[in-house]
Amino acid sequence: MAVHSRYLDIAAKIRARIEANEWEPGTRLPRLDDFAAEYGANRDTIGRAIGALEAEGYVWAVQGRGIIVRHGTIRPRRPRGNLVKRNATAPGYSFPSASSQEVWKHHIPPVATVEPLTDPRIAKLLGVPAGTRVLRRFRVTGPESEPPFQINISWVHPRVADIPGVASQAPGPGDWLYRLEKAGHWPLSWMEIHRARMPSKDEAALLEIPTSLPVLEIVRVGTSGADGKPVEVTEYIVASDRVETIHVLHRDESAQSPWADEVNDAPGSEPGGDA
């Protein structure tokens, strides 16, 4: 077989094995050296075969994990609008990416620690000086049976961090926000800031994506209904192939009908006139 087509032949064999579910989505493929020994090829040829499969969407290279089988060429995708729902099965809220019906899980053990908030942007949004020690909640979550959906990092204002249950890490979304409201901050309101960026190596590894895939960063500011001041800031980091945002556009006063005066001046439009 010609050298230039050898890697395509190997790619076809590995592709067939993936399609036969020899490796489930999210699992790691054997090492390049193992494939090289199995197919009697050199490492470079195997690397080209894996590169072809990555271009086709069958696998991708994940920092710290190796070559991972993708969940199809399009992974489960979720629309994200602007509706916050109360959870159907447990206290708390589901934010736009969640339906309030499905069961979410932790993909790594969650962490809640008190540490200095050194990010001046987040500190300003939370209303504390940079360097203030705050409660930080770190989670990697997503619906069961799906790959990790999002990284959640919440910074909790010191004035509410001691409320019972705020540091708890239940798998479902938003339970601790319910506890804030129950302690006197009803109703919480939220504002979000969205931007696209490239992931760090650690973020890519946690989300099981290559560092070449952009992420959507959502920073949410939760404000107390009692005093109108921030109680929490949460950063969501979501792989860009997992979510699409949907927004309903509203007209400003300047974009109202330019023909309104013409309609009002039309015959029969005077107040009290006959229809």
Long-range contacts (C-beta under 8 A, 24 or more apart in sequence): 3-45, 6-41, 6-45, 7-41, 7-45, 7-46, 7-48, 7-49, 7-52, 8-49, 8-52, 10-35, 10-39, 10-41, 10-45, 10-46, 10-49, 11-48, 11-49, 11-50, 11-52, 11-53, 13-39, 14-49, 14-50, 14-53, 15-53, 15-56, 15-58, 18-53, 18-58, 18-59, 18-69, 23-69, 24-69, 25-69, 25-70, 25-71, 25-72, 25-147, 26-68, 26-69, 26-71, 26-147, 26-208, 27-68, 27-69, 28-65, 28-66, 28-67, 28-68, 28-69, 29-59, 29-66, 29-67, 29-68, 29-69, 31-66, 60-209, 60-210, 60-213, 61-210, 62-204, 62-205, 62-208, 62-209, 62-210, 63-201, 63-202, 63-204, 63-205, 63-210, 63-211, 64-201, 64-205, 65-205, 65-208, 68-208, 71-146, 71-147, 74-241, 75-146, 75-147, 75-239, 75-241, 75-242, 76-143, 76-146, 76-147, 76-242, 77-241, 77-242, 77-243, 77-244, 78-149, 78-242, 78-243, 78-244, 79-243, 79-244, 79-245, 79-246, 80-243, 80-244, 80-245, 80-246, 81-245, 81-246, 81-247, 81-248, 82-247, 82-248, 84-190, 87-172, 87-173, 87-174, 87-175, 89-172, 90-170, 90-172, 90-175, 91-175, 91-178, 91-179, 92-170, 92-172, 92-173, 92-174, 92-175, 92-176, 92-177, 92-178, 93-173, 93-174, 93-177, 93-178, 94-173, 94-174, 95-173, 95-174, 95-220, 97-149, 97-150, 97-238, 97-243, 98-143, 98-173, 102-143, 102-144, 103-143, 103-144, 103-171, 103-172, 104-141, 104-142, 104-143, 104-144, 104-171, 104-172, 104-173, 105-141, 105-142, 105-143, 105-144, 105-171, 106-139, 106-140, 106-141, 106-169, 106-171, 107-140, 107-141, 107-142, 107-148, 107-206, 108-140, 108-206, 110-137, 110-138, 110-139, 110-169, 111-136, 111-137, 111-138, 111-139, 111-169, 112-136, 112-137, 112-138, 112-167, 112-168, 112-169, 113-138, 114-161, 117-155, 122-155, 122-219, 122-233, 122-235, 125-219, 125-221, 125-230, 125-233, 126-155, 126-157, 126-221, 126-230, 126-232, 126-233, 127-157, 127-229, 127-230, 128-157, 128-158, 132-158, 133-158, 134-158, 134-161, 135-161, 135-166, 135-167, 137-167, 137-169, 137-176, 139-169, 140-206, 140-207, 141-171, 141-173, 147-207, 147-208, 148-206, 148-207, 148-208, 149-238, 149-242, 150-207, 150-236, 150-237, 150-238, 150-242, 151-203, 151-206, 151-207, 151-235, 151-236, 151-237, 151-238, 152-234, 152-235, 152-236, 153-234, 153-235, 153-237, 154-232, 154-233, 154-234, 154-235, 155-232, 155-233, 155-234, 156-231, 156-232, 157-229, 157-230, 157-231, 157-232, 159-231, 160-185, 160-224, 160-231, 160-232, 177-222, 177-232, 180-222, 180-224, 180-231, 180-232, 181-225, 184-226, 185-224, 185-225, 185-226, 185-231, 186-225, 186-226, 187-225, 188-222, 188-223, 188-224, 188-225, 188-231, 189-222, 189-223, 189-225, 190-220, 190-221, 190-222, 190-223, 191-220, 191-221, 191-223, 192-218, 192-219, 192-220, 192-221, 193-218, 193-219, 193-221, 194-218, 194-245, 196-240, 199-237, 199-239, 203-237, 207-237, 207-238, 207-239, 209-239, 209-241, 213-239, 213-240, 213-241, 214-240, 215-239, 215-240, 216-240, 216-243, 216-245
